[in-house]
Amino acid sequence: MEGITTIGPGSLVPEALKIHHDGYRLIQICATKVEDEYEITYSFGKDYDMIGLRMRVMPGAEIMSISNIYAPAFLYENEIQDLFGIKVKLMTLDYEGNLYRIEHKKPFQ
Amino acid sequence: MSVRSVVPFGPQHPVLPEPIHLDLVLEDEKVIEAIPSIGFVHRGLEKLVEKKDFQEYVYVAERICGICSFMHGMGYCSAVENIMDVVVPPRANYLRTIWCEMSRIHSHLLWLGLLADAFGFESLFMQSWRMREKILDMFEMSTGGRVIFSVNKVGGVRKDMDKEMLREFLKVFDDIEQELKVLTKTFLEDYAVNSRLRDVGVLTKQQAHELGAVGPFMRSSGIALDNRKLGYAAYPELDFEPITSDVGDCYARCDVRIREIFQSIDLIRQAAAKIPEGELAAAVKGFPQGEHFMRVEQPRGEAIYYVKANGTKFLDRVRVRTPTFANLPGMLETLKGCQLADVPILILTIDPCISCTER
């Protein structure tokens, strides 16, 4: 997709840091199940411009939080953790699966 | 020596029509930290995409929220239309624009009423909601619904407004504009209102950017961004600029929203003057394949509709990032340092919609 750069999970934090230094704000983080993997898309905006980072992770994998770079990220990351069961490490505030009080845990897993 | 305590706020609270909980860490009466809890009524509407086909999902999308239901439906349809390269007829784009601005006016009037109610100005609350009722009447006349309208479909709209109806609506908007001028004087000049809103809950421009704030909450901190400028519906053909304030306090948020109501009335007048004759919807053939991020300016700010389609009638993913979800970090920041008595007003000034957040 135009404007979205595919990266490996190991590059997430440095790439997010670079984008932050370029003056972009965090717009959203979204996970999607694609075949047997999860695709996570991070969207950033400056003025009306929107760019993105995208990475694929295997079920059971852990990803790093970017909430130390982008403070609002903790909400999106907790949402992904709750709905997809993707463990996010080092979030500034970790609800440990309890952001949403849902009967069926990890519904998108 | 100050006393530190934790006060639970919500999920049930007189100022909150919907459930959100905050653990407020206080030093005496001063808030030093707020930890949010949401998810009390999470509905799993995004999961329903597995059971409803891409045409049926329009009805689910507009049920995300009863205030912005039209824009939720339109945002979702626009995302699918972009994926399928469907060109929406110009008349449908103008009709969508008019309904969008009517939604903004009734949402902002609802918020003004709730704000007045929160600081105990009941007659102001009543007047705001009395005016809002006229917008709902116009919605009922043009769509048949007052909350859920079901006029959006992939490719355009289902209902039209004829010239006579538009003429009648413009007369009602003239009345609303005059009445709002009177209310504006009270909202922006009354001593009691000023004392509750001025210098309370300041969010600086830098904080608004860093915390990803959106909508009037962001614009009242001096950031001139409005997604209507991205050019969806008929907005590219209308003349307007984002409304901002440099102050960033609760008063500025009230001021920006009031001025946005006047702007919306002006946009409706422009759209009614320019609306062309023509079809209401384009034919949609086949199934969508691909993905799209659609960004729409809702009354509360930027909403994002991500749709991923696989070429069948069922979509792989629909994800809606609502404005309130984006504004929560900013709200938490404004709570730091405020007095406990100001917490309800502060929460209200982001115009929280938990229904959207708990999609």
Interface residues (C-beta under 8 A of the other chain):
Chain A: M1 R25 L26 I27 Q28 C30 T32 K33 V34 T41 S43 D47 Y48 M50 Y70 A71 P72 L75 D82 L93 N98 L99 Y100 R101 I102 P107 F108
Chain B: I35 I38 G39 F40 H42 G44 K47 H209 E210 L211 G212 L225 N227 K229 L230 E291 F293 R295 E302 I304 Y306 K308 D316 R317 R319 R321 F325 A326 L328 P329
